[in-house]
Amino acid sequence: LSLAPPLSVNKEMSPTKLTEYMGVGLAVIATKGIPLQEQFLRDSNSGVLVDWSSPSLVAAFLSLSSNPEKLEEMKKSAYEFSHKNLRYINYIDKFNYLIGFDRNK
C-alpha cells in the first residue's frame, strides 16, 4: 500500500515507499492525486490506483485477490519497470554532468 490523501501538500511528493515496493517486485495499491505515483503505476502497469476512500481500497483488494494471474503480471512488471527506470545508477552520469562533475579528474 502506498496511500496518501490527495492534498495539495502531497502533489509534489516523491513516492519513495512505492518505488521501494516495486523494486522488490510487489504489486502496489496506491492512491490517486499524487502525480508521480500515478505516472509510475500507469507507466509500469504494476498496481492499482484508488480513490482516497475505503470502498475504493476494498474494491482493489477484492479485484487483485480474485485474479492471481493479473497479480503475478503486476509483480513482474513492477520489478522490471523499477530496475529499468527507477535506479539511481541509471541516472548518475546525467546528474554528474548537470553538476559539472568529471569522474576522470
Secondary structure, 3 states (H helix, E strand, C coil): CECCCCCHHHCCCCCHHHHHHHHCCCCEEEECCCHHHHHHHHHHCCEEEECCCHHHHHHHHHHHHCCHHHHHHHHHHHHHHHHHHCCHHHCHHHHHHHHCCCCCC
